[in-house]
Amino acid sequence: NKTSYSTDVNVTTTKNVYRYARCNLLISYSIAVSAALLGVSLGMRALYLNGVAHSTNFAAIVATTRSLSLTELTEAVPMGSEPMPKEILKTKLRFGILGADSQGEEKTEMRRMGFGLAGQVKKLVNVDHYV
């Protein structure tokens, strides 16, 4: 025993319609290109001021974080264990040319960049080649 029913069905078909607006396209592309050019310009300026390219790989981090003064500072906590002594946490560090005296003047022939105590690092100025 099957019962059949009769009913009206409305079927709606949708279509995607694109409207090309040249002005909107130019505005969005102009903003994107301007942002990209700004980023590239800042990167080129940083490369010019630093004189060298840098990376964030492990070897680069080790090379820039090794200095005798930092080794001496952290002798009490060689593994970096917690809690870190307050005198270490309050120490001001600076990135620059290692091997400077307390006035920031170089005292050795070997120039190497890295982190050191604020008074023992010379300011970087358009570096060419450092060891």
Backbone as XML, in Angstrom:
<?xml version="1.0"?>
<chain id="A" units="angstrom">
  <residue number="1" name="ASN">
    <atom name="N" x="0.807" y="-1.171" z="0.000"/>
    <atom name="CA" x="0.000" y="0.000" z="0.000"/>
    <atom name="C" x="0.862" y="1.251" z="0.000"/>
  </residue>
  <residue number="2" name="LYS">
    <atom name="N" x="1.015" y="1.805" z="-1.136"/>
    <atom name="CA" x="1.801" y="3.023" z="-1.262"/>
    <atom name="C" x="0.863" y="4.189" z="-1.453"/>
  </residue>
  <residue number="3" name="THR">
    <atom name="N" x="1.211" y="5.275" z="-0.724"/>
    <atom name="CA" x="0.418" y="6.478" z="-0.853"/>
    <atom name="C" x="1.250" y="7.489" z="-1.600"/>
  </residue>
  <residue number="4" name="SER">
    <atom name="N" x="0.706" y="8.103" z="-2.565"/>
    <atom name="CA" x="1.449" y="9.109" z="-3.298"/>
    <atom name="C" x="0.803" y="10.467" z="-3.079"/>
  </residue>
  <residue number="5" name="TYR">
    <atom name="N" x="1.684" y="11.481" z="-3.015"/>
    <atom name="CA" x="1.223" y="12.839" z="-2.808"/>
    <atom name="C" x="1.692" y="13.705" z="-3.960"/>
  </residue>
  <residue number="6" name="SER">
    <atom name="N" x="0.986" y="14.685" z="-4.235"/>
    <atom name="CA" x="1.333" y="15.626" z="-5.276"/>
    <atom name="C" x="1.615" y="16.967" z="-4.608"/>
  </residue>
  <residue number="7" name="THR">
    <atom name="N" x="2.734" y="17.583" z="-4.973"/>
    <atom name="CA" x="3.100" y="18.874" z="-4.370"/>
    <atom name="C" x="3.858" y="19.708" z="-5.385"/>
  </residue>
  <residue number="8" name="ASP">
    <atom name="N" x="3.879" y="21.003" z="-5.160"/>
    <atom name="CA" x="4.645" y="21.902" z="-6.021"/>
    <atom name="C" x="6.041" y="22.082" z="-5.433"/>
  </residue>
  <residue number="9" name="VAL">
    <atom name="N" x="7.049" y="22.058" z="-6.273"/>
    <atom name="CA" x="8.449" y="22.233" z="-5.845"/>
    <atom name="C" x="9.036" y="23.393" z="-6.612"/>
  </residue>
  <residue number="10" name="ASN">
    <atom name="N" x="9.658" y="24.313" z="-5.870"/>
    <atom name="CA" x="10.361" y="25.435" z="-6.499"/>
    <atom name="C" x="11.849" y="25.150" z="-6.488"/>
  </residue>
  <residue number="11" name="VAL">
    <atom name="N" x="12.479" y="25.189" z="-7.598"/>
    <atom name="CA" x="13.918" y="24.955" z="-7.716"/>
    <atom name="C" x="14.575" y="26.274" z="-8.089"/>
  </residue>
  <residue number="12" name="THR">
    <atom name="N" x="15.576" y="26.647" z="-7.294"/>
    <atom name="CA" x="16.301" y="27.889" z="-7.560"/>
    <atom name="C" x="17.736" y="27.544" z="-7.915"/>
  </residue>
  <residue number="13" name="THR">
    <atom name="N" x="18.202" y="28.053" z="-8.999"/>
    <atom name="CA" x="19.581" y="27.829" z="-9.428"/>
    <atom name="C" x="20.335" y="29.139" z="-9.259"/>
  </residue>
  <residue number="14" name="THR">
    <atom name="N" x="21.480" y="29.062" z="-8.576"/>
    <atom name="CA" x="22.295" y="30.275" z="-8.380"/>
    <atom name="C" x="23.502" y="30.236" z="-9.287"/>
  </residue>
  <residue number="15" name="LYS">
    <atom name="N" x="23.903" y="31.370" z="-9.711"/>
    <atom name="CA" x="25.100" y="31.502" z="-10.540"/>
    <atom name="C" x="25.989" y="32.561" z="-9.922"/>
  </residue>
  <residue number="16" name="ASN">
    <atom name="N" x="27.301" y="32.290" z="-9.921"/>
    <atom name="CA" x="28.257" y="33.295" z="-9.467"/>
    <atom name="C" x="28.443" y="34.320" z="-10.573"/>
  </residue>
  <residue number="17" name="VAL">
    <atom name="N" x="28.308" y="35.547" z="-10.195"/>
    <atom name="CA" x="28.493" y="36.622" z="-11.161"/>
    <atom name="C" x="29.614" y="37.509" z="-10.648"/>
  </residue>
  <residue number="18" name="TYR">
    <atom name="N" x="30.621" y="37.699" z="-11.458"/>
    <atom name="CA" x="31.759" y="38.522" z="-11.077"/>
    <atom name="C" x="31.664" y="39.857" z="-11.797"/>
  </residue>
  <residue number="19" name="ARG">
    <atom name="N" x="31.930" y="40.877" z="-11.027"/>
    <atom name="CA" x="31.912" y="42.204" z="-11.613"/>
    <atom name="C" x="33.337" y="42.738" z="-11.551"/>
  </residue>
  <residue number="20" name="TYR">
    <atom name="N" x="33.902" y="43.011" z="-12.653"/>
    <atom name="CA" x="35.270" y="43.523" z="-12.732"/>
    <atom name="C" x="35.250" y="45.023" z="-12.488"/>
  </residue>
  <residue number="21" name="ALA">
    <atom name="N" x="35.951" y="45.403" z="-11.406"/>
    <atom name="CA" x="36.051" y="46.830" z="-11.096"/>
    <atom name="C" x="37.537" y="47.183" z="-11.131"/>
  </residue>
  <residue number="22" name="ARG">
    <atom name="N" x="37.942" y="47.799" z="-12.188"/>
    <atom name="CA" x="39.347" y="48.116" z="-12.406"/>
    <atom name="C" x="39.934" y="48.919" z="-11.248"/>
  </residue>
  <residue number="23" name="CYS">
    <atom name="N" x="39.219" y="49.869" z="-10.727"/>
    <atom name="CA" x="39.704" y="50.722" z="-9.638"/>
    <atom name="C" x="40.028" y="49.891" z="-8.391"/>
  </residue>
  <residue number="24" name="ASN">
    <atom name="N" x="39.121" y="48.974" z="-8.011"/>
    <atom name="CA" x="39.353" y="48.129" z="-6.833"/>
    <atom name="C" x="40.569" y="47.229" z="-7.025"/>
  </residue>
  <residue number="25" name="LEU">
    <atom name="N" x="40.720" y="46.702" z="-8.213"/>
    <atom name="CA" x="41.868" y="45.848" z="-8.520"/>
    <atom name="C" x="43.170" y="46.643" z="-8.421"/>
  </residue>
  <residue number="26" name="LEU">
    <atom name="N" x="43.193" y="47.825" z="-8.992"/>
    <atom name="CA" x="44.397" y="48.662" z="-8.944"/>
    <atom name="C" x="44.739" y="49.070" z="-7.508"/>
  </residue>
  <residue number="27" name="ILE">
    <atom name="N" x="43.748" y="49.403" z="-6.720"/>
    <atom name="CA" x="43.990" y="49.794" z="-5.325"/>
    <atom name="C" x="44.592" y="48.628" z="-4.543"/>
  </residue>
  <residue number="28" name="SER">
    <atom name="N" x="43.988" y="47.453" z="-4.634"/>
    <atom name="CA" x="44.480" y="46.305" z="-3.872"/>
    <atom name="C" x="45.875" y="45.884" z="-4.322"/>
  </residue>
  <residue number="29" name="TYR">
    <atom name="N" x="46.123" y="45.863" z="-5.625"/>
    <atom name="CA" x="47.454" y="45.500" z="-6.109"/>
    <atom name="C" x="48.490" y="46.570" z="-5.755"/>
  </residue>
  <residue number="30" name="SER">
    <atom name="N" x="48.114" y="47.820" z="-5.781"/>
    <atom name="CA" x="49.031" y="48.900" z="-5.417"/>
    <atom name="C" x="49.445" y="48.799" z="-3.955"/>
  </residue>
  <residue number="31" name="ILE">
    <atom name="N" x="48.489" y="48.497" z="-3.101"/>
    <atom name="CA" x="48.807" y="48.327" z="-1.676"/>
    <atom name="C" x="49.743" y="47.141" z="-1.485"/>
  </residue>
  <residue number="32" name="ALA">
    <atom name="N" x="49.465" y="46.020" z="-2.145"/>
    <atom name="CA" x="50.306" y="44.824" z="-2.007"/>
    <atom name="C" x="51.716" y="45.069" z="-2.528"/>
  </residue>
  <residue number="33" name="VAL">
    <atom name="N" x="51.841" y="45.696" z="-3.684"/>
    <atom name="CA" x="53.163" y="45.970" z="-4.259"/>
    <atom name="C" x="53.923" y="46.973" z="-3.393"/>
  </residue>
  <residue number="34" name="SER">
    <atom name="N" x="53.239" y="47.976" z="-2.861"/>
    <atom name="CA" x="53.886" y="48.967" z="-1.990"/>
    <atom name="C" x="54.409" y="48.309" z="-0.715"/>
  </residue>
  <residue number="35" name="ALA">
    <atom name="N" x="53.618" y="47.439" z="-0.117"/>
    <atom name="CA" x="54.053" y="46.737" z="1.092"/>
    <atom name="C" x="55.263" y="45.851" z="0.792"/>
  </residue>
  <residue number="36" name="ALA">
    <atom name="N" x="55.243" y="45.161" z="-0.348"/>
    <atom name="CA" x="56.378" y="44.314" z="-0.721"/>
    <atom name="C" x="57.630" y="45.150" z="-0.955"/>
  </residue>
  <residue number="37" name="LEU">
    <atom name="N" x="57.496" y="46.275" z="-1.646"/>
    <atom name="CA" x="58.652" y="47.153" z="-1.890"/>
    <atom name="C" x="59.198" y="47.735" z="-0.591"/>
  </residue>
  <residue number="38" name="LEU">
    <atom name="N" x="58.313" y="48.074" z="0.343"/>
    <atom name="CA" x="58.760" y="48.571" z="1.644"/>
    <atom name="C" x="59.561" y="47.503" z="2.378"/>
  </residue>
  <residue number="39" name="GLY">
    <atom name="N" x="59.058" y="46.278" z="2.381"/>
    <atom name="CA" x="59.771" y="45.178" z="3.036"/>
    <atom name="C" x="61.129" y="44.913" z="2.416"/>
  </residue>
  <residue number="40" name="VAL">
    <atom name="N" x="61.192" y="44.902" z="1.099"/>
    <atom name="CA" x="62.467" y="44.691" z="0.413"/>
    <atom name="C" x="63.417" y="45.848" z="0.688"/>
  </residue>
  <residue number="41" name="SER">
    <atom name="N" x="62.903" y="47.069" z="0.687"/>
    <atom name="CA" x="63.745" y="48.246" z="0.967"/>
    <atom name="C" x="64.330" y="48.197" z="2.367"/>
  </residue>
  <residue number="42" name="LEU">
    <atom name="N" x="63.510" y="47.827" z="3.349"/>
    <atom name="CA" x="64.009" y="47.715" z="4.722"/>
    <atom name="C" x="65.073" y="46.621" z="4.831"/>
  </residue>
  <residue number="43" name="GLY">
    <atom name="N" x="64.842" y="45.513" z="4.147"/>
    <atom name="CA" x="65.826" y="44.430" z="4.151"/>
    <atom name="C" x="67.129" y="44.842" z="3.498"/>
  </residue>
  <residue number="44" name="MET">
    <atom name="N" x="67.055" y="45.559" z="2.388"/>
    <atom name="CA" x="68.265" y="46.034" z="1.712"/>
    <atom name="C" x="69.019" y="47.040" z="2.576"/>
  </residue>
  <residue number="45" name="ARG">
    <atom name="N" x="68.275" y="47.904" z="3.259"/>
    <atom name="CA" x="68.917" y="48.882" z="4.151"/>
    <atom name="C" x="69.632" y="48.163" z="5.290"/>
  </residue>
  <residue number="46" name="ALA">
    <atom name="N" x="68.971" y="47.167" z="5.870"/>
    <atom name="CA" x="69.595" y="46.400" z="6.952"/>
    <atom name="C" x="70.850" y="45.693" z="6.446"/>
  </residue>
  <residue number="47" name="LEU">
    <atom name="N" x="70.790" y="45.137" z="5.257"/>
    <atom name="CA" x="71.960" y="44.474" z="4.677"/>
    <atom name="C" x="73.084" y="45.473" z="4.452"/>
  </residue>
  <residue number="48" name="TYR">
    <atom name="N" x="72.755" y="46.663" z="3.965"/>
    <atom name="CA" x="73.765" y="47.699" z="3.748"/>
    <atom name="C" x="74.384" y="48.148" z="5.076"/>
  </residue>
  <residue number="49" name="LEU">
    <atom name="N" x="73.552" y="48.424" z="6.077"/>
    <atom name="CA" x="74.064" y="48.906" z="7.364"/>
    <atom name="C" x="74.887" y="47.840" z="8.086"/>
  </residue>
  <residue number="50" name="ASN">
    <atom name="N" x="74.451" y="46.576" z="8.009"/>
    <atom name="CA" x="75.175" y="45.498" z="8.679"/>
    <atom name="C" x="76.397" y="45.053" z="7.881"/>
  </residue>
  <residue number="51" name="GLY">
    <atom name="N" x="76.338" y="45.169" z="6.592"/>
    <atom name="CA" x="77.460" y="44.762" z="5.759"/>
    <atom name="C" x="77.496" y="43.278" z="5.474"/>
  </residue>
  <residue number="52" name="VAL">
    <atom name="N" x="76.687" y="42.507" z="6.159"/>
    <atom name="CA" x="76.643" y="41.053" z="5.971"/>
    <atom name="C" x="75.212" y="40.573" z="6.135"/>
  </residue>
  <residue number="53" name="ALA">
    <atom name="N" x="74.939" y="39.389" z="5.597"/>
    <atom name="CA" x="73.630" y="38.758" z="5.785"/>
    <atom name="C" x="73.708" y="37.840" z="7.004"/>
  </residue>
  <residue number="54" name="HIS">
    <atom name="N" x="72.604" y="37.676" z="7.678"/>
    <atom name="CA" x="72.553" y="36.829" z="8.869"/>
    <atom name="C" x="71.462" y="35.787" z="8.703"/>
  </residue>
  <residue number="55" name="SER">
    <atom name="N" x="71.535" y="34.747" z="9.515"/>
    <atom name="CA" x="70.478" y="33.743" z="9.535"/>
    <atom name="C" x="70.163" y="33.416" z="10.988"/>
  </residue>
  <residue number="56" name="THR">
    <atom name="N" x="69.157" y="32.595" z="11.179"/>
    <atom name="CA" x="68.790" y="32.202" z="12.541"/>
    <atom name="C" x="69.117" y="30.737" z="12.801"/>
  </residue>
  <residue number="57" name="ASN">
    <atom name="N" x="70.057" y="30.165" z="12.028"/>
    <atom name="CA" x="70.399" y="28.770" z="12.279"/>
    <atom name="C" x="71.263" y="28.659" z="13.538"/>
  </residue>
  <residue number="58" name="PHE">
    <atom name="N" x="71.410" y="27.463" z="14.031"/>
    <atom name="CA" x="72.088" y="27.221" z="15.303"/>
    <atom name="C" x="73.526" y="27.744" z="15.299"/>
  </residue>
  <residue number="59" name="ALA">
    <atom name="N" x="74.248" y="27.506" z="14.232"/>
    <atom name="CA" x="75.652" y="27.937" z="14.173"/>
    <atom name="C" x="75.767" y="29.462" z="14.260"/>
  </residue>
  <residue number="60" name="ALA">
    <atom name="N" x="74.850" y="30.177" z="13.627"/>
    <atom name="CA" x="74.883" y="31.645" z="13.677"/>
    <atom name="C" x="74.591" y="32.144" z="15.083"/>
  </residue>
  <residue number="61" name="ILE">
    <atom name="N" x="73.657" y="31.514" z="15.760"/>
    <atom name="CA" x="73.331" y="31.912" z="17.136"/>
    <atom name="C" x="74.506" y="31.640" z="18.056"/>
  </residue>
  <residue number="62" name="VAL">
    <atom name="N" x="75.130" y="30.483" z="17.928"/>
    <atom name="CA" x="76.296" y="30.157" z="18.760"/>
    <atom name="C" x="77.425" y="31.145" z="18.497"/>
  </residue>
  <residue number="63" name="ALA">
    <atom name="N" x="77.652" y="31.477" z="17.231"/>
    <atom name="CA" x="78.752" y="32.377" z="16.876"/>
    <atom name="C" x="78.561" y="33.769" z="17.470"/>
  </residue>
  <residue number="64" name="THR">
    <atom name="N" x="77.331" y="34.234" z="17.586"/>
    <atom name="CA" x="77.102" y="35.594" z="18.086"/>
    <atom name="C" x="76.823" y="35.652" z="19.583"/>
  </residue>
  <residue number="65" name="THR">
    <atom name="N" x="76.725" y="34.535" z="20.237"/>
    <atom name="CA" x="76.448" y="34.567" z="21.672"/>
    <atom name="C" x="77.630" y="34.107" z="22.508"/>
  </residue>
  <residue number="66" name="ARG">
    <atom name="N" x="78.753" y="33.878" z="21.885"/>
    <atom name="CA" x="79.921" y="33.426" z="22.634"/>
    <atom name="C" x="80.866" y="34.586" z="22.872"/>
  </residue>
  <residue number="67" name="SER">
    <atom name="N" x="81.134" y="34.843" z="24.140"/>
    <atom name="CA" x="82.155" y="35.810" z="24.505"/>
    <atom name="C" x="82.679" y="35.430" z="25.886"/>
  </residue>
  <residue number="68" name="LEU">
    <atom name="N" x="83.917" y="35.761" z="26.148"/>
    <atom name="CA" x="84.540" y="35.409" z="27.415"/>
    <atom name="C" x="83.814" y="36.061" z="28.585"/>
  </residue>
  <residue number="69" name="SER">
    <atom name="N" x="83.378" y="37.311" z="28.423"/>
    <atom name="CA" x="82.704" y="37.997" z="29.526"/>
    <atom name="C" x="81.371" y="37.327" z="29.867"/>
  </residue>
  <residue number="70" name="LEU">
    <atom name="N" x="80.640" y="36.828" z="28.878"/>
    <atom name="CA" x="79.387" y="36.131" z="29.166"/>
    <atom name="C" x="79.638" y="34.777" z="29.809"/>
  </residue>
  <residue number="71" name="THR">
    <atom name="N" x="80.718" y="34.117" z="29.396"/>
    <atom name="CA" x="81.082" y="32.844" z="30.014"/>
    <atom name="C" x="81.401" y="33.052" z="31.488"/>
  </residue>
  <residue number="72" name="GLU">
    <atom name="N" x="82.191" y="34.085" z="31.794"/>
    <atom name="CA" x="82.535" y="34.379" z="33.184"/>
    <atom name="C" x="81.300" y="34.773" z="33.989"/>
  </residue>
  <residue number="73" name="LEU">
    <atom name="N" x="80.396" y="35.527" z="33.382"/>
    <atom name="CA" x="79.190" y="35.975" z="34.063"/>
    <atom name="C" x="78.304" y="34.805" z="34.473"/>
  </residue>
  <residue number="74" name="THR">
    <atom name="N" x="78.231" y="33.790" z="33.624"/>
    <atom name="CA" x="77.308" y="32.680" z="33.874"/>
    <atom name="C" x="77.982" y="31.428" z="34.429"/>
  </residue>
  <residue number="75" name="GLU">
    <atom name="N" x="79.186" y="31.551" z="34.960"/>
    <atom name="CA" x="79.875" y="30.378" z="35.511"/>
    <atom name="C" x="79.087" y="29.711" z="36.635"/>
  </residue>
  <residue number="76" name="ALA">
    <atom name="N" x="78.338" y="30.485" z="37.411"/>
    <atom name="CA" x="77.579" y="29.926" z="38.529"/>
    <atom name="C" x="76.408" y="29.073" z="38.071"/>
  </residue>
  <residue number="77" name="VAL">
    <atom name="N" x="75.945" y="29.289" z="36.862"/>
    <atom name="CA" x="74.809" y="28.531" z="36.319"/>
    <atom name="C" x="75.135" y="28.057" z="34.903"/>
  </residue>
  <residue number="78" name="PRO">
    <atom name="N" x="76.108" y="27.134" z="34.760"/>
    <atom name="CA" x="76.556" y="26.736" z="33.424"/>
    <atom name="C" x="75.471" y="26.080" z="32.571"/>
  </residue>
  <residue number="79" name="MET">
    <atom name="N" x="74.453" y="25.501" z="33.187"/>
    <atom name="CA" x="73.386" y="24.846" z="32.431"/>
    <atom name="C" x="72.183" y="25.766" z="32.237"/>
  </residue>
  <residue number="80" name="GLY">
    <atom name="N" x="72.263" y="26.985" z="32.748"/>
    <atom name="CA" x="71.154" y="27.922" z="32.613"/>
    <atom name="C" x="69.951" y="27.556" z="33.461"/>
  </residue>
  <residue number="81" name="SER">
    <atom name="N" x="70.211" y="26.871" z="34.573"/>
    <atom name="CA" x="69.114" y="26.390" z="35.411"/>
    <atom name="C" x="68.395" y="27.537" z="36.123"/>
  </residue>
  <residue number="82" name="GLU">
    <atom name="N" x="67.164" y="27.280" z="36.509"/>
    <atom name="CA" x="66.345" y="28.244" z="37.235"/>
    <atom name="C" x="66.493" y="27.995" z="38.731"/>
  </residue>
  <residue number="83" name="PRO">
    <atom name="N" x="66.359" y="28.955" z="39.584"/>
    <atom name="CA" x="66.191" y="30.371" z="39.277"/>
    <atom name="C" x="67.521" y="31.002" z="38.899"/>
  </residue>
  <residue number="84" name="MET">
    <atom name="N" x="67.478" y="31.902" z="37.951"/>
    <atom name="CA" x="68.671" y="32.603" z="37.496"/>
    <atom name="C" x="69.000" y="33.692" z="38.523"/>
  </residue>
  <residue number="85" name="PRO">
    <atom name="N" x="70.271" y="33.812" z="38.923"/>
    <atom name="CA" x="70.639" y="34.856" z="39.879"/>
    <atom name="C" x="70.270" y="36.253" z="39.374"/>
  </residue>
  <residue number="86" name="LYS">
    <atom name="N" x="69.824" y="37.121" z="40.299"/>
    <atom name="CA" x="69.358" y="38.462" z="39.935"/>
    <atom name="C" x="70.450" y="39.294" z="39.287"/>
  </residue>
  <residue number="87" name="GLU">
    <atom name="N" x="71.714" y="39.124" z="39.702"/>
    <atom name="CA" x="72.787" y="39.929" z="39.094"/>
    <atom name="C" x="72.964" y="39.593" z="37.620"/>
  </residue>
  <residue number="88" name="ILE">
    <atom name="N" x="72.668" y="38.360" z="37.236"/>
    <atom name="CA" x="72.735" y="37.987" z="35.819"/>
    <atom name="C" x="71.548" y="38.601" z="35.074"/>
  </residue>
  <residue number="89" name="LEU">
    <atom name="N" x="70.369" y="38.523" z="35.659"/>
    <atom name="CA" x="69.171" y="39.060" z="35.008"/>
    <atom name="C" x="69.232" y="40.568" z="34.821"/>
  </residue>
  <residue number="90" name="LYS">
    <atom name="N" x="69.948" y="41.267" z="35.710"/>
    <atom name="CA" x="70.033" y="42.730" z="35.631"/>
    <atom name="C" x="71.184" y="43.205" z="34.737"/>
  </residue>
  <residue number="91" name="THR">
    <atom name="N" x="72.010" y="42.276" z="34.253"/>
    <atom name="CA" x="73.154" y="42.639" z="33.429"/>
    <atom name="C" x="72.710" y="43.174" z="32.078"/>
  </residue>
  <residue number="92" name="LYS">
    <atom name="N" x="73.248" y="44.316" z="31.672"/>
    <atom name="CA" x="72.921" y="44.900" z="30.373"/>
    <atom name="C" x="73.885" y="44.352" z="29.330"/>
  </residue>
  <residue number="93" name="LEU">
    <atom name="N" x="73.312" y="43.804" z="28.260"/>
    <atom name="CA" x="74.097" y="43.256" z="27.162"/>
    <atom name="C" x="73.945" y="44.152" z="25.942"/>
  </residue>
  <residue number="94" name="ARG">
    <atom name="N" x="74.903" y="44.000" z="25.044"/>
    <atom name="CA" x="74.871" y="44.775" z="23.810"/>
    <atom name="C" x="75.433" y="43.908" z="22.693"/>
  </residue>
  <residue number="95" name="PHE">
    <atom name="N" x="74.905" y="44.076" z="21.494"/>
    <atom name="CA" x="75.432" y="43.372" z="20.336"/>
    <atom name="C" x="76.334" y="44.319" z="19.569"/>
  </residue>
  <residue number="96" name="GLY">
    <atom name="N" x="77.549" y="43.894" z="19.286"/>
    <atom name="CA" x="78.477" y="44.738" z="18.564"/>
    <atom name="C" x="79.816" y="44.049" z="18.406"/>
  </residue>
  <residue number="97" name="ILE">
    <atom name="N" x="80.862" y="44.856" z="18.330"/>
    <atom name="CA" x="82.210" y="44.329" z="18.144"/>
    <atom name="C" x="82.781" y="43.972" z="19.508"/>
  </residue>
  <residue number="98" name="LEU">
    <atom name="N" x="83.125" y="42.701" z="19.679"/>
    <atom name="CA" x="83.679" y="42.232" z="20.950"/>
    <atom name="C" x="85.141" y="42.628" z="21.069"/>
  </residue>
  <residue number="99" name="GLY">
    <atom name="N" x="85.617" y="42.694" z="22.290"/>
    <atom name="CA" x="87.022" y="42.982" z="22.529"/>
    <atom name="C" x="87.308" y="44.451" z="22.708"/>
  </residue>
  <residue number="100" name="ALA">
    <atom name="N" x="86.345" y="45.221" z="23.221"/>
    <atom name="CA" x="86.546" y="46.641" z="23.450"/>
    <atom name="C" x="86.834" y="46.874" z="24.929"/>
  </residue>
  <residue number="101" name="ASP">
    <atom name="N" x="87.458" y="48.000" z="25.241"/>
    <atom name="CA" x="87.700" y="48.339" z="26.637"/>
    <atom name="C" x="86.466" y="49.028" z="27.216"/>
  </residue>
  <residue number="102" name="SER">
    <atom name="N" x="86.562" y="49.524" z="28.440"/>
    <atom name="CA" x="85.398" y="50.105" z="29.108"/>
    <atom name="C" x="84.877" y="51.366" z="28.416"/>
  </residue>
  <residue number="103" name="GLN">
    <atom name="N" x="85.695" y="52.022" z="27.580"/>
    <atom name="CA" x="85.232" y="53.190" z="26.829"/>
    <atom name="C" x="84.650" y="52.798" z="25.468"/>
  </residue>
  <residue number="104" name="GLY">
    <atom name="N" x="84.625" y="51.492" z="25.180"/>
    <atom name="CA" x="84.072" y="51.033" z="23.913"/>
    <atom name="C" x="85.071" y="51.030" z="22.777"/>
  </residue>
  <residue number="105" name="GLU">
    <atom name="N" x="86.363" y="51.293" z="23.063"/>
    <atom name="CA" x="87.395" y="51.281" z="22.025"/>
    <atom name="C" x="87.978" y="49.879" z="21.904"/>
  </residue>
  <residue number="106" name="GLU">
    <atom name="N" x="88.305" y="49.496" z="20.675"/>
    <atom name="CA" x="88.877" y="48.172" z="20.457"/>
    <atom name="C" x="90.238" y="48.068" z="21.124"/>
  </residue>
  <residue number="107" name="LYS">
    <atom name="N" x="90.497" y="46.901" z="21.758"/>
    <atom name="CA" x="91.785" y="46.714" z="22.400"/>
    <atom name="C" x="92.552" y="45.534" z="21.819"/>
  </residue>
  <residue number="108" name="THR">
    <atom name="N" x="91.980" y="44.873" z="20.815"/>
    <atom name="CA" x="92.670" y="43.757" z="20.166"/>
    <atom name="C" x="92.596" y="43.937" z="18.662"/>
  </residue>
  <residue number="109" name="GLU">
    <atom name="N" x="93.484" y="43.242" z="17.950"/>
    <atom name="CA" x="93.473" y="43.287" z="16.493"/>
    <atom name="C" x="92.315" y="42.462" z="15.924"/>
  </residue>
  <residue number="110" name="MET">
    <atom name="N" x="91.966" y="41.355" z="16.623"/>
    <atom name="CA" x="90.896" y="40.494" z="16.131"/>
    <atom name="C" x="89.541" y="41.142" z="16.422"/>
  </residue>
  <residue number="111" name="ARG">
    <atom name="N" x="88.753" y="41.306" z="15.372"/>
    <atom name="CA" x="87.425" y="41.879" z="15.552"/>
    <atom name="C" x="86.394" y="40.797" z="15.281"/>
  </residue>
  <residue number="112" name="ARG">
    <atom name="N" x="85.505" y="40.616" z="16.234"/>
    <atom name="CA" x="84.457" y="39.607" z="16.102"/>
    <atom name="C" x="83.179" y="40.201" z="16.649"/>
  </residue>
  <residue number="113" name="MET">
    <atom name="N" x="82.059" y="39.940" z="15.978"/>
    <atom name="CA" x="80.786" y="40.452" z="16.455"/>
    <atom name="C" x="80.115" y="39.439" z="17.357"/>
  </residue>
  <residue number="114" name="GLY">
    <atom name="N" x="79.350" y="39.954" z="18.307"/>
    <atom name="CA" x="78.603" y="39.076" z="19.195"/>
    <atom name="C" x="78.007" y="39.857" z="20.345"/>
  </residue>
  <residue number="115" name="PHE">
    <atom name="N" x="77.403" y="39.138" z="21.274"/>
    <atom name="CA" x="76.846" y="39.754" z="22.470"/>
    <atom name="C" x="77.915" y="39.813" z="23.543"/>
  </residue>
  <residue number="116" name="GLY">
    <atom name="N" x="77.959" y="40.912" z="24.265"/>
    <atom name="CA" x="78.894" y="41.075" z="25.360"/>
    <atom name="C" x="78.333" y="42.071" z="26.355"/>
  </residue>
  <residue number="117" name="LEU">
    <atom name="N" x="79.091" y="42.321" z="27.414"/>
    <atom name="CA" x="78.668" y="43.302" z="28.403"/>
    <atom name="C" x="78.657" y="44.681" z="27.759"/>
  </residue>
  <residue number="118" name="ALA">
    <atom name="N" x="77.716" y="45.511" z="28.161"/>
    <atom name="CA" x="77.487" y="46.802" z="27.504"/>
    <atom name="C" x="78.753" y="47.633" z="27.378"/>
  </residue>
  <residue number="119" name="GLY">
    <atom name="N" x="79.596" y="47.676" z="28.394"/>
    <atom name="CA" x="80.795" y="48.500" z="28.346"/>
    <atom name="C" x="81.959" y="47.886" z="27.595"/>
  </residue>
  <residue number="120" name="GLN">
    <atom name="N" x="81.828" y="46.651" z="27.154"/>
    <atom name="CA" x="82.931" y="45.964" z="26.494"/>
    <atom name="C" x="82.660" y="45.681" z="25.019"/>
  </residue>
  <residue number="121" name="VAL">
    <atom name="N" x="81.649" y="46.332" z="24.459"/>
    <atom name="CA" x="81.273" y="46.101" z="23.075"/>
    <atom name="C" x="81.252" y="47.433" z="22.343"/>
  </residue>
  <residue number="122" name="LYS">
    <atom name="N" x="81.912" y="47.466" z="21.188"/>
    <atom name="CA" x="81.935" y="48.680" z="20.377"/>
    <atom name="C" x="80.739" y="48.676" z="19.436"/>
  </residue>
  <residue number="123" name="LYS">
    <atom name="N" x="80.165" y="49.846" z="19.210"/>
    <atom name="CA" x="78.992" y="49.999" z="18.345"/>
    <atom name="C" x="79.330" y="49.590" z="16.912"/>
  </residue>
  <residue number="124" name="LEU">
    <atom name="N" x="78.382" y="48.909" z="16.268"/>
    <atom name="CA" x="78.529" y="48.508" z="14.873"/>
    <atom name="C" x="78.258" y="49.700" z="13.967"/>
  </residue>
  <residue number="125" name="VAL">
    <atom name="N" x="79.146" y="49.935" z="13.034"/>
    <atom name="CA" x="78.936" y="50.995" z="12.035"/>
    <atom name="C" x="79.352" y="50.441" z="10.688"/>
  </residue>
  <residue number="126" name="ASN">
    <atom name="N" x="78.395" y="50.128" z="9.833"/>
    <atom name="CA" x="78.618" y="49.641" z="8.480"/>
    <atom name="C" x="79.821" y="48.699" z="8.405"/>
  </residue>
  <residue number="127" name="VAL">
    <atom name="N" x="79.654" y="47.541" z="8.994"/>
    <atom name="CA" x="80.732" y="46.554" z="9.068"/>
    <atom name="C" x="81.067" y="45.994" z="7.693"/>
  </residue>
  <residue number="128" name="ASP">
    <atom name="N" x="82.338" y="45.710" z="7.481"/>
    <atom name="CA" x="82.757" y="45.074" z="6.231"/>
    <atom name="C" x="82.948" y="43.585" z="6.473"/>
  </residue>
  <residue number="129" name="HIS">
    <atom name="N" x="84.030" y="43.244" z="7.130"/>
    <atom name="CA" x="84.320" y="41.826" z="7.391"/>
    <atom name="C" x="84.809" y="41.670" z="8.814"/>
  </residue>
  <residue number="130" name="TYR">
    <atom name="N" x="84.151" y="40.826" z="9.551"/>
    <atom name="CA" x="84.559" y="40.498" z="10.907"/>
    <atom name="C" x="84.737" y="39.012" z="10.996"/>
  </residue>
  <residue number="131" name="VAL">
    <atom name="N" x="85.604" y="38.605" z="11.884"/>
    <atom name="CA" x="85.882" y="37.182" z="12.065"/>
    <atom name="C" x="84.810" y="36.598" z="12.936"/>
  </residue>
</chain>
